[in-house]
Amino acid sequence: MARLVMFSEEVQKLRYVEIEYPAWALTGYPSYVPEILIIITMEKAVENMFVQEMAYDPDMYGAVGSFGNPASVDSSDTEALRFWKTERLDWNPNYYPGFYADIWPILFCLNEFNCLTLILEASNSPPRKRPAAPLTA
């Protein structure tokens, strides 16, 4: 059980949202939402790190001049990876992302952010009653 308490600047008063069922909660520092500048999942952030630091996709990001026929780099070979990082690395200007693999997840994520704007609506509605347990004989 939990109660979310927030101050609504629109109506200049506190709003409450009752959480009746077990759930995990993720909290951020106050005024977290206005600072959202880009929408990215943890999966995409880790993938980006692997592309730039571990030679995950050298045709997308790798040695300049080797795009189209990039050298394979074993990310578990620290010496080969260190050598790869000494080269002049850059993004392939001719690389095009796939719509469903790369672009659609970002657009879908935008739709999932509706929960950020509906919280005040939920706080204005009366609390829902938990259904009564069925009687057993």
VEXSE-832779 format. One record per atom (N, C-alpha, C): residue number from 1; residue in three letters; x, y, z. Coordinates in steps of 0.05 Angstrom, whole numbers. Example, Ala and Ser with C-alpha at 12.3 -4.5 7.8 and 13.67 -1.06 7.14 Angstrom:
<rs>
r n = 1, res = ALA, xx = 264, yy = -114, zz = 156
r n = 1, res = ALA, xx = 246, yy = -90, zz = 156
r n = 1, res = ALA, xx = 264, yy = -66, zz = 156
r n = 2, res = SER, xx = 257, yy = -45, zz = 142
r n = 2, res = SER, xx = 273, yy = -21, zz = 143
r n = 2, res = SER, xx = 258, yy = 1, zz = 157
</rs>
This chain:
<rs>
r n = 1, res = MET, xx = 17, yy = -24, zz = 0
r n = 1, res = MET, xx = 0, yy = 0, zz = 0
r n = 1, res = MET, xx = 18, yy = 25, zz = 0
r n = 2, res = ALA, xx = 9, yy = 44, zz = -15
r n = 2, res = ALA, xx = 25, yy = 69, zz = -16
r n = 2, res = ALA, xx = 6, yy = 92, zz = -24
r n = 3, res = ARG, xx = 15, yy = 116, zz = -19
r n = 3, res = ARG, xx = 0, yy = 140, zz = -28
r n = 3, res = ARG, xx = 21, yy = 159, zz = -41
r n = 4, res = LEU, xx = 16, yy = 166, zz = -66
r n = 4, res = LEU, xx = 33, yy = 185, zz = -79
r n = 4, res = LEU, xx = 22, yy = 213, zz = -72
r n = 5, res = VAL, xx = 39, yy = 231, zz = -63
r n = 5, res = VAL, xx = 31, yy = 258, zz = -56
r n = 5, res = VAL, xx = 47, yy = 277, zz = -74
r n = 6, res = MET, xx = 33, yy = 295, zz = -87
r n = 6, res = MET, xx = 47, yy = 314, zz = -105
r n = 6, res = MET, xx = 33, yy = 341, zz = -104
r n = 7, res = PHE, xx = 48, yy = 361, zz = -109
r n = 7, res = PHE, xx = 36, yy = 388, zz = -109
r n = 7, res = PHE, xx = 30, yy = 395, zz = -138
r n = 8, res = SER, xx = 6, yy = 403, zz = -144
r n = 8, res = SER, xx = -2, yy = 411, zz = -171
r n = 8, res = SER, xx = -1, yy = 441, zz = -173
r n = 9, res = GLU, xx = 16, yy = 451, zz = -190
r n = 9, res = GLU, xx = 18, yy = 480, zz = -193
r n = 9, res = GLU, xx = -7, yy = 491, zz = -207
r n = 10, res = GLU, xx = -20, yy = 475, zz = -224
r n = 10, res = GLU, xx = -44, yy = 484, zz = -238
r n = 10, res = GLU, xx = -66, yy = 492, zz = -219
r n = 11, res = VAL, xx = -70, yy = 477, zz = -198
r n = 11, res = VAL, xx = -92, yy = 483, zz = -179
r n = 11, res = VAL, xx = -82, yy = 492, zz = -152
r n = 12, res = GLN, xx = -55, yy = 494, zz = -149
r n = 12, res = GLN, xx = -42, yy = 503, zz = -125
r n = 12, res = GLN, xx = -51, yy = 488, zz = -100
r n = 13, res = LYS, xx = -52, yy = 461, zz = -102
r n = 13, res = LYS, xx = -58, yy = 445, zz = -79
r n = 13, res = LYS, xx = -47, yy = 417, zz = -82
r n = 14, res = LEU, xx = -46, yy = 402, zz = -60
r n = 14, res = LEU, xx = -35, yy = 375, zz = -61
r n = 14, res = LEU, xx = -55, yy = 356, zz = -75
r n = 15, res = ARG, xx = -44, yy = 337, zz = -89
r n = 15, res = ARG, xx = -60, yy = 315, zz = -101
r n = 15, res = ARG, xx = -50, yy = 289, zz = -90
r n = 16, res = TYR, xx = -69, yy = 270, zz = -88
r n = 16, res = TYR, xx = -62, yy = 244, zz = -77
r n = 16, res = TYR, xx = -71, yy = 222, zz = -96
r n = 17, res = VAL, xx = -54, yy = 201, zz = -98
r n = 17, res = VAL, xx = -61, yy = 178, zz = -114
r n = 17, res = VAL, xx = -56, yy = 153, zz = -96
r n = 18, res = GLU, xx = -78, yy = 138, zz = -91
r n = 18, res = GLU, xx = -76, yy = 115, zz = -74
r n = 18, res = GLU, xx = -67, yy = 91, zz = -91
r n = 19, res = ILE, xx = -46, yy = 77, zz = -82
r n = 19, res = ILE, xx = -37, yy = 53, zz = -95
r n = 19, res = ILE, xx = -46, yy = 29, zz = -77
r n = 20, res = GLU, xx = -64, yy = 14, zz = -87
r n = 20, res = GLU, xx = -77, yy = -7, zz = -71
r n = 20, res = GLU, xx = -64, yy = -35, zz = -74
r n = 21, res = TYR, xx = -50, yy = -39, zz = -95
r n = 21, res = TYR, xx = -40, yy = -66, zz = -101
r n = 21, res = TYR, xx = -10, yy = -66, zz = -99
r n = 22, res = PRO, xx = 3, yy = -89, zz = -92
r n = 22, res = PRO, xx = 32, yy = -90, zz = -91
r n = 22, res = PRO, xx = 45, yy = -82, zz = -117
r n = 23, res = ALA, xx = 65, yy = -65, zz = -116
r n = 23, res = ALA, xx = 79, yy = -56, zz = -140
r n = 23, res = ALA, xx = 106, yy = -45, zz = -132
r n = 24, res = TRP, xx = 123, yy = -44, zz = -152
r n = 24, res = TRP, xx = 149, yy = -31, zz = -149
r n = 24, res = TRP, xx = 146, yy = -1, zz = -156
r n = 25, res = ALA, xx = 160, yy = 15, zz = -143
r n = 25, res = ALA, xx = 159, yy = 44, zz = -149
r n = 25, res = ALA, xx = 187, yy = 54, zz = -156
r n = 26, res = LEU, xx = 189, yy = 70, zz = -176
r n = 26, res = LEU, xx = 214, yy = 83, zz = -184
r n = 26, res = LEU, xx = 210, yy = 113, zz = -179
r n = 27, res = THR, xx = 227, yy = 125, zz = -164
r n = 27, res = THR, xx = 224, yy = 153, zz = -158
r n = 27, res = THR, xx = 249, yy = 168, zz = -168
r n = 28, res = GLY, xx = 244, yy = 193, zz = -174
r n = 28, res = GLY, xx = 266, yy = 211, zz = -183
r n = 28, res = GLY, xx = 266, yy = 235, zz = -165
r n = 29, res = TYR, xx = 286, yy = 252, zz = -168
r n = 29, res = TYR, xx = 287, yy = 276, zz = -153
r n = 29, res = TYR, xx = 265, yy = 295, zz = -161
r n = 30, res = PRO, xx = 257, yy = 314, zz = -144
r n = 30, res = PRO, xx = 235, yy = 332, zz = -152
r n = 30, res = PRO, xx = 241, yy = 346, zz = -178
r n = 31, res = SER, xx = 220, yy = 351, zz = -193
r n = 31, res = SER, xx = 221, yy = 364, zz = -219
r n = 31, res = SER, xx = 237, yy = 347, zz = -239
r n = 32, res = TYR, xx = 236, yy = 320, zz = -236
r n = 32, res = TYR, xx = 250, yy = 303, zz = -255
r n = 32, res = TYR, xx = 239, yy = 304, zz = -283
r n = 33, res = VAL, xx = 213, yy = 303, zz = -286
r n = 33, res = VAL, xx = 201, yy = 301, zz = -312
r n = 33, res = VAL, xx = 207, yy = 325, zz = -330
r n = 34, res = PRO, xx = 206, yy = 350, zz = -321
r n = 34, res = PRO, xx = 212, yy = 372, zz = -339
r n = 34, res = PRO, xx = 240, yy = 370, zz = -352
r n = 35, res = GLU, xx = 259, yy = 356, zz = -339
r n = 35, res = GLU, xx = 286, yy = 354, zz = -349
r n = 35, res = GLU, xx = 289, yy = 332, zz = -371
r n = 36, res = ILE, xx = 268, yy = 317, zz = -377
r n = 36, res = ILE, xx = 270, yy = 296, zz = -397
r n = 36, res = ILE, xx = 274, yy = 310, zz = -424
r n = 37, res = LEU, xx = 298, yy = 305, zz = -435
r n = 37, res = LEU, xx = 304, yy = 318, zz = -461
r n = 37, res = LEU, xx = 304, yy = 297, zz = -484
r n = 38, res = ILE, xx = 308, yy = 272, zz = -477
r n = 38, res = ILE, xx = 308, yy = 251, zz = -498
r n = 38, res = ILE, xx = 297, yy = 226, zz = -486
r n = 39, res = ILE, xx = 284, yy = 210, zz = -502
r n = 39, res = ILE, xx = 272, yy = 186, zz = -492
r n = 39, res = ILE, xx = 289, yy = 163, zz = -503
r n = 40, res = ILE, xx = 301, yy = 148, zz = -485
r n = 40, res = ILE, xx = 318, yy = 126, zz = -492
r n = 40, res = ILE, xx = 315, yy = 104, zz = -471
r n = 41, res = THR, xx = 315, yy = 79, zz = -480
r n = 41, res = THR, xx = 313, yy = 57, zz = -461
r n = 41, res = THR, xx = 341, yy = 49, zz = -452
r n = 42, res = MET, xx = 342, yy = 35, zz = -430
r n = 42, res = MET, xx = 368, yy = 25, zz = -420
r n = 42, res = MET, xx = 380, yy = 6, zz = -440
r n = 43, res = GLU, xx = 364, yy = -9, zz = -454
r n = 43, res = GLU, xx = 374, yy = -27, zz = -474
r n = 43, res = GLU, xx = 389, yy = -12, zz = -496
r n = 44, res = LYS, xx = 377, yy = 10, zz = -505
r n = 44, res = LYS, xx = 390, yy = 26, zz = -526
r n = 44, res = LYS, xx = 415, yy = 40, zz = -516
r n = 45, res = ALA, xx = 415, yy = 48, zz = -490
r n = 45, res = ALA, xx = 439, yy = 60, zz = -479
r n = 45, res = ALA, xx = 462, yy = 40, zz = -477
r n = 46, res = VAL, xx = 456, yy = 16, zz = -469
r n = 46, res = VAL, xx = 476, yy = -5, zz = -467
r n = 46, res = VAL, xx = 486, yy = -13, zz = -495
r n = 47, res = GLU, xx = 467, yy = -15, zz = -514
r n = 47, res = GLU, xx = 475, yy = -22, zz = -542
r n = 47, res = GLU, xx = 493, yy = 0, zz = -553
r n = 48, res = ASN, xx = 487, yy = 25, zz = -548
r n = 48, res = ASN, xx = 504, yy = 47, zz = -557
r n = 48, res = ASN, xx = 532, yy = 45, zz = -545
r n = 49, res = MET, xx = 534, yy = 38, zz = -519
r n = 49, res = MET, xx = 560, yy = 34, zz = -507
r n = 49, res = MET, xx = 575, yy = 12, zz = -520
r n = 50, res = PHE, xx = 562, yy = -11, zz = -527
r n = 50, res = PHE, xx = 575, yy = -33, zz = -540
r n = 50, res = PHE, xx = 584, yy = -25, zz = -568
r n = 51, res = VAL, xx = 569, yy = -10, zz = -582
r n = 51, res = VAL, xx = 576, yy = -1, zz = -609
r n = 51, res = VAL, xx = 601, yy = 16, zz = -608
r n = 52, res = GLN, xx = 603, yy = 35, zz = -589
r n = 52, res = GLN, xx = 625, yy = 54, zz = -588
r n = 52, res = GLN, xx = 649, yy = 43, zz = -573
r n = 53, res = GLU, xx = 645, yy = 25, zz = -554
r n = 53, res = GLU, xx = 667, yy = 17, zz = -537
r n = 53, res = GLU, xx = 676, yy = -12, zz = -542
r n = 54, res = MET, xx = 659, yy = -29, zz = -553
r n = 54, res = MET, xx = 665, yy = -57, zz = -556
r n = 54, res = MET, xx = 665, yy = -67, zz = -585
r n = 55, res = ALA, xx = 664, yy = -49, zz = -604
r n = 55, res = ALA, xx = 664, yy = -56, zz = -633
r n = 55, res = ALA, xx = 641, yy = -75, zz = -640
r n = 56, res = TYR, xx = 617, yy = -70, zz = -628
r n = 56, res = TYR, xx = 594, yy = -88, zz = -633
r n = 56, res = TYR, xx = 585, yy = -88, zz = -661
r n = 57, res = ASP, xx = 584, yy = -65, zz = -675
r n = 57, res = ASP, xx = 575, yy = -63, zz = -702
r n = 57, res = ASP, xx = 594, yy = -44, zz = -717
r n = 58, res = PRO, xx = 618, yy = -54, zz = -726
r n = 58, res = PRO, xx = 637, yy = -36, zz = -739
r n = 58, res = PRO, xx = 629, yy = -25, zz = -766
r n = 59, res = ASP, xx = 606, yy = -35, zz = -777
r n = 59, res = ASP, xx = 596, yy = -22, zz = -802
r n = 59, res = ASP, xx = 580, yy = 3, zz = -796
r n = 60, res = MET, xx = 570, yy = 5, zz = -771
r n = 60, res = MET, xx = 555, yy = 29, zz = -763
r n = 60, res = MET, xx = 575, yy = 50, zz = -751
r n = 61, res = TYR, xx = 593, yy = 40, zz = -733
r n = 61, res = TYR, xx = 612, yy = 58, zz = -720
r n = 61, res = TYR, xx = 639, yy = 43, zz = -720
r n = 62, res = GLY, xx = 658, yy = 54, zz = -734
r n = 62, res = GLY, xx = 684, yy = 40, zz = -735
r n = 62, res = GLY, xx = 705, yy = 57, zz = -748
r n = 63, res = ALA, xx = 726, yy = 43, zz = -757
r n = 63, res = ALA, xx = 749, yy = 57, zz = -770
r n = 63, res = ALA, xx = 740, yy = 70, zz = -796
r n = 64, res = VAL, xx = 747, yy = 96, zz = -798
r n = 64, res = VAL, xx = 740, yy = 111, zz = -821
r n = 64, res = VAL, xx = 754, yy = 98, zz = -846
r n = 65, res = GLY, xx = 738, yy = 95, zz = -867
r n = 65, res = GLY, xx = 748, yy = 83, zz = -892
r n = 65, res = GLY, xx = 744, yy = 53, zz = -893
r n = 66, res = SER, xx = 735, yy = 41, zz = -871
r n = 66, res = SER, xx = 731, yy = 12, zz = -872
r n = 66, res = SER, xx = 701, yy = 4, zz = -874
r n = 67, res = PHE, xx = 684, yy = 24, zz = -876
r n = 67, res = PHE, xx = 655, yy = 18, zz = -877
r n = 67, res = PHE, xx = 649, yy = 3, zz = -903
r n = 68, res = GLY, xx = 631, yy = -16, zz = -901
r n = 68, res = GLY, xx = 624, yy = -33, zz = -924
r n = 68, res = GLY, xx = 639, yy = -59, zz = -923
r n = 69, res = ASN, xx = 664, yy = -59, zz = -912
r n = 69, res = ASN, xx = 680, yy = -83, zz = -909
r n = 69, res = ASN, xx = 695, yy = -80, zz = -883
r n = 70, res = PRO, xx = 681, yy = -78, zz = -860
r n = 70, res = PRO, xx = 696, yy = -73, zz = -835
r n = 70, res = PRO, xx = 710, yy = -98, zz = -825
r n = 71, res = ALA, xx = 732, yy = -93, zz = -812
r n = 71, res = ALA, xx = 747, yy = -115, zz = -799
r n = 71, res = ALA, xx = 732, yy = -124, zz = -775
r n = 72, res = SER, xx = 730, yy = -150, zz = -771
r n = 72, res = SER, xx = 717, yy = -161, zz = -748
r n = 72, res = SER, xx = 735, yy = -159, zz = -723
r n = 73, res = VAL, xx = 724, yy = -149, zz = -702
r n = 73, res = VAL, xx = 739, yy = -145, zz = -677
r n = 73, res = VAL, xx = 726, yy = -162, zz = -655
r n = 74, res = ASP, xx = 742, yy = -179, zz = -643
r n = 74, res = ASP, xx = 732, yy = -196, zz = -621
r n = 74, res = ASP, xx = 732, yy = -180, zz = -596
r n = 75, res = SER, xx = 709, yy = -174, zz = -585
r n = 75, res = SER, xx = 706, yy = -157, zz = -562
r n = 75, res = SER, xx = 718, yy = -169, zz = -537
r n = 76, res = SER, xx = 722, yy = -195, zz = -537
r n = 76, res = SER, xx = 734, yy = -208, zz = -513
r n = 76, res = SER, xx = 765, yy = -207, zz = -514
r n = 77, res = ASP, xx = 776, yy = -199, zz = -537
r n = 77, res = ASP, xx = 805, yy = -196, zz = -540
r n = 77, res = ASP, xx = 812, yy = -167, zz = -534
r n = 78, res = THR, xx = 822, yy = -163, zz = -509
r n = 78, res = THR, xx = 827, yy = -135, zz = -500
r n = 78, res = THR, xx = 848, yy = -121, zz = -517
r n = 79, res = GLU, xx = 868, yy = -136, zz = -527
r n = 79, res = GLU, xx = 889, yy = -124, zz = -543
r n = 79, res = GLU, xx = 878, yy = -115, zz = -570
r n = 80, res = ALA, xx = 862, yy = -132, zz = -583
r n = 80, res = ALA, xx = 850, yy = -124, zz = -609
r n = 80, res = ALA, xx = 831, yy = -101, zz = -605
r n = 81, res = LEU, xx = 816, yy = -100, zz = -583
r n = 81, res = LEU, xx = 798, yy = -78, zz = -578
r n = 81, res = LEU, xx = 813, yy = -52, zz = -572
r n = 82, res = ARG, xx = 835, yy = -54, zz = -558
r n = 82, res = ARG, xx = 852, yy = -30, zz = -553
r n = 82, res = ARG, xx = 864, yy = -20, zz = -579
r n = 83, res = PHE, xx = 872, yy = -38, zz = -596
r n = 83, res = PHE, xx = 883, yy = -29, zz = -622
r n = 83, res = PHE, xx = 861, yy = -16, zz = -639
r n = 84, res = TRP, xx = 837, yy = -27, zz = -638
r n = 84, res = TRP, xx = 814, yy = -16, zz = -653
r n = 84, res = TRP, xx = 808, yy = 12, zz = -644
r n = 85, res = LYS, xx = 810, yy = 17, zz = -618
r n = 85, res = LYS, xx = 804, yy = 44, zz = -607
r n = 85, res = LYS, xx = 825, yy = 64, zz = -614
r n = 86, res = THR, xx = 849, yy = 55, zz = -622
r n = 86, res = THR, xx = 870, yy = 75, zz = -630
r n = 86, res = THR, xx = 866, yy = 85, zz = -658
r n = 87, res = GLU, xx = 849, yy = 71, zz = -674
r n = 87, res = GLU, xx = 843, yy = 81, zz = -701
r n = 87, res = GLU, xx = 825, yy = 105, zz = -700
r n = 88, res = ARG, xx = 823, yy = 119, zz = -722
r n = 88, res = ARG, xx = 804, yy = 141, zz = -724
r n = 88, res = ARG, xx = 776, yy = 130, zz = -728
r n = 89, res = LEU, xx = 760, yy = 132, zz = -707
r n = 89, res = LEU, xx = 733, yy = 120, zz = -707
r n = 89, res = LEU, xx = 712, yy = 142, zz = -712
r n = 90, res = ASP, xx = 691, yy = 134, zz = -726
r n = 90, res = ASP, xx = 669, yy = 153, zz = -731
r n = 90, res = ASP, xx = 644, yy = 138, zz = -739
r n = 91, res = TRP, xx = 622, yy = 152, zz = -741
r n = 91, res = TRP, xx = 597, yy = 140, zz = -749
r n = 91, res = TRP, xx = 597, yy = 138, zz = -780
r n = 92, res = ASN, xx = 586, yy = 117, zz = -791
r n = 92, res = ASN, xx = 584, yy = 113, zz = -819
r n = 92, res = ASN, xx = 563, yy = 131, zz = -831
r n = 93, res = PRO, xx = 571, yy = 151, zz = -848
r n = 93, res = PRO, xx = 551, yy = 170, zz = -858
r n = 93, res = PRO, xx = 531, yy = 157, zz = -877
r n = 94, res = ASN, xx = 537, yy = 133, zz = -887
r n = 94, res = ASN, xx = 519, yy = 119, zz = -906
r n = 94, res = ASN, xx = 502, yy = 98, zz = -892
r n = 95, res = TYR, xx = 503, yy = 96, zz = -866
r n = 95, res = TYR, xx = 487, yy = 76, zz = -851
r n = 95, res = TYR, xx = 459, yy = 87, zz = -848
r n = 96, res = TYR, xx = 439, yy = 70, zz = -854
r n = 96, res = TYR, xx = 411, yy = 77, zz = -851
r n = 96, res = TYR, xx = 398, yy = 58, zz = -831
r n = 97, res = PRO, xx = 385, yy = 69, zz = -810
r n = 97, res = PRO, xx = 372, yy = 52, zz = -790
r n = 97, res = PRO, xx = 348, yy = 38, zz = -802
r n = 98, res = GLY, xx = 342, yy = 15, zz = -791
r n = 98, res = GLY, xx = 317, yy = 1, zz = -799
r n = 98, res = GLY, xx = 294, yy = 13, zz = -784
r n = 99, res = PHE, xx = 271, yy = 16, zz = -798
r n = 99, res = PHE, xx = 248, yy = 29, zz = -785
r n = 99, res = PHE, xx = 239, yy = 13, zz = -761
r n = 100, res = TYR, xx = 233, yy = -13, zz = -764
r n = 100, res = TYR, xx = 221, yy = -28, zz = -742
r n = 100, res = TYR, xx = 242, yy = -35, zz = -720
r n = 101, res = ALA, xx = 267, yy = -37, zz = -728
r n = 101, res = ALA, xx = 288, yy = -44, zz = -708
r n = 101, res = ALA, xx = 298, yy = -20, zz = -693
r n = 102, res = ASP, xx = 299, yy = 3, zz = -706
r n = 102, res = ASP, xx = 312, yy = 26, zz = -693
r n = 102, res = ASP, xx = 294, yy = 50, zz = -688
r n = 103, res = ILE, xx = 275, yy = 56, zz = -706
r n = 103, res = ILE, xx = 259, yy = 80, zz = -704
r n = 103, res = ILE, xx = 233, yy = 75, zz = -690
r n = 104, res = TRP, xx = 219, yy = 53, zz = -696
r n = 104, res = TRP, xx = 194, yy = 47, zz = -684
r n = 104, res = TRP, xx = 195, yy = 45, zz = -653
r n = 105, res = PRO, xx = 216, yy = 33, zz = -641
r n = 105, res = PRO, xx = 217, yy = 32, zz = -612
r n = 105, res = PRO, xx = 217, yy = 60, zz = -599
r n = 106, res = ILE, xx = 229, yy = 80, zz = -612
r n = 106, res = ILE, xx = 230, yy = 107, zz = -602
r n = 106, res = ILE, xx = 202, yy = 119, zz = -603
r n = 107, res = LEU, xx = 188, yy = 115, zz = -626
r n = 107, res = LEU, xx = 161, yy = 126, zz = -628
r n = 107, res = LEU, xx = 142, yy = 112, zz = -609
r n = 108, res = PHE, xx = 146, yy = 86, zz = -605
r n = 108, res = PHE, xx = 129, yy = 71, zz = -586
r n = 108, res = PHE, xx = 134, yy = 81, zz = -558
r n = 109, res = CYS, xx = 159, yy = 87, zz = -551
r n = 109, res = CYS, xx = 166, yy = 96, zz = -525
r n = 109, res = CYS, xx = 152, yy = 123, zz = -519
r n = 110, res = LEU, xx = 150, yy = 140, zz = -539
r n = 110, res = LEU, xx = 136, yy = 165, zz = -535
r n = 110, res = LEU, xx = 107, yy = 161, zz = -526
r n = 111, res = ASN, xx = 94, yy = 141, zz = -538
r n = 111, res = ASN, xx = 67, yy = 134, zz = -531
r n = 111, res = ASN, xx = 65, yy = 124, zz = -503
r n = 112, res = GLU, xx = 86, yy = 110, zz = -494
r n = 112, res = GLU, xx = 86, yy = 99, zz = -467
r n = 112, res = GLU, xx = 89, yy = 121, zz = -446
r n = 113, res = PHE, xx = 97, yy = 144, zz = -453
r n = 113, res = PHE, xx = 101, yy = 166, zz = -434
r n = 113, res = PHE, xx = 75, yy = 180, zz = -428
r n = 114, res = ASN, xx = 52, yy = 170, zz = -437
r n = 114, res = ASN, xx = 26, yy = 181, zz = -430
r n = 114, res = ASN, xx = 22, yy = 181, zz = -400
r n = 115, res = CYS, xx = 34, yy = 161, zz = -386
r n = 115, res = CYS, xx = 31, yy = 159, zz = -357
r n = 115, res = CYS, xx = 41, yy = 184, zz = -343
r n = 116, res = LEU, xx = 60, yy = 198, zz = -355
r n = 116, res = LEU, xx = 71, yy = 222, zz = -343
r n = 116, res = LEU, xx = 51, yy = 245, zz = -342
r n = 117, res = THR, xx = 33, yy = 244, zz = -362
r n = 117, res = THR, xx = 14, yy = 267, zz = -363
r n = 117, res = THR, xx = -13, yy = 260, zz = -352
r n = 118, res = LEU, xx = -19, yy = 235, zz = -346
r n = 118, res = LEU, xx = -45, yy = 227, zz = -336
r n = 118, res = LEU, xx = -46, yy = 225, zz = -305
r n = 119, res = ILE, xx = -24, yy = 230, zz = -292
r n = 119, res = ILE, xx = -23, yy = 227, zz = -263
r n = 119, res = ILE, xx = -42, yy = 245, zz = -248
r n = 120, res = LEU, xx = -45, yy = 270, zz = -257
r n = 120, res = LEU, xx = -63, yy = 289, zz = -244
r n = 120, res = LEU, xx = -92, yy = 280, zz = -249
r n = 121, res = GLU, xx = -98, yy = 269, zz = -272
r n = 121, res = GLU, xx = -125, yy = 259, zz = -277
r n = 121, res = GLU, xx = -131, yy = 237, zz = -258
r n = 122, res = ALA, xx = -112, yy = 219, zz = -253
r n = 122, res = ALA, xx = -116, yy = 197, zz = -235
r n = 122, res = ALA, xx = -119, yy = 207, zz = -206
r n = 123, res = SER, xx = -105, yy = 229, zz = -199
r n = 123, res = SER, xx = -107, yy = 239, zz = -172
r n = 123, res = SER, xx = -134, yy = 254, zz = -167
r n = 124, res = ASN, xx = -148, yy = 262, zz = -188
r n = 124, res = ASN, xx = -173, yy = 276, zz = -185
r n = 124, res = ASN, xx = -196, yy = 256, zz = -183
r n = 125, res = SER, xx = -192, yy = 232, zz = -190
r n = 125, res = SER, xx = -214, yy = 212, zz = -190
r n = 125, res = SER, xx = -216, yy = 200, zz = -162
r n = 126, res = PRO, xx = -240, yy = 192, zz = -154
r n = 126, res = PRO, xx = -244, yy = 180, zz = -127
r n = 126, res = PRO, xx = -229, yy = 153, zz = -126
r n = 127, res = PRO, xx = -219, yy = 145, zz = -103
r n = 127, res = PRO, xx = -205, yy = 120, zz = -100
r n = 127, res = PRO, xx = -223, yy = 97, zz = -108
r n = 128, res = ARG, xx = -212, yy = 77, zz = -121
r n = 128, res = ARG, xx = -228, yy = 53, zz = -129
r n = 128, res = ARG, xx = -229, yy = 34, zz = -105
r n = 129, res = LYS, xx = -252, yy = 22, zz = -102
r n = 129, res = LYS, xx = -255, yy = 2, zz = -81
r n = 129, res = LYS, xx = -245, yy = -25, zz = -90
r n = 130, res = ARG, xx = -232, yy = -39, zz = -73
r n = 130, res = ARG, xx = -222, yy = -65, zz = -79
r n = 130, res = ARG, xx = -246, yy = -84, zz = -79
r n = 131, res = PRO, xx = -248, yy = -102, zz = -100
r n = 131, res = PRO, xx = -271, yy = -120, zz = -100
r n = 131, res = PRO, xx = -271, yy = -138, zz = -76
r n = 132, res = ALA, xx = -295, yy = -144, zz = -66
r n = 132, res = ALA, xx = -297, yy = -161, zz = -43
r n = 132, res = ALA, xx = -290, yy = -190, zz = -50
r n = 133, res = ALA, xx = -278, yy = -204, zz = -32
r n = 133, res = ALA, xx = -271, yy = -232, zz = -37
r n = 133, res = ALA, xx = -297, yy = -248, zz = -38
r n = 134, res = PRO, xx = -298, yy = -268, zz = -56
r n = 134, res = PRO, xx = -322, yy = -284, zz = -58
r n = 134, res = PRO, xx = -325, yy = -301, zz = -33
r n = 135, res = LEU, xx = -350, yy = -305, zz = -24
r n = 135, res = LEU, xx = -355, yy = -321, zz = -1
r n = 135, res = LEU, xx = -354, yy = -351, zz = -9
r n = 136, res = THR, xx = -341, yy = -367, zz = 8
r n = 136, res = THR, xx = -339, yy = -395, zz = 2
r n = 136, res = THR, xx = -354, yy = -410, zz = 24
r n = 137, res = ALA, xx = -366, yy = -432, zz = 16
r n = 137, res = ALA, xx = -382, yy = -447, zz = 35
r n = 137, res = ALA, xx = -365, yy = -468, zz = 48
</rs>
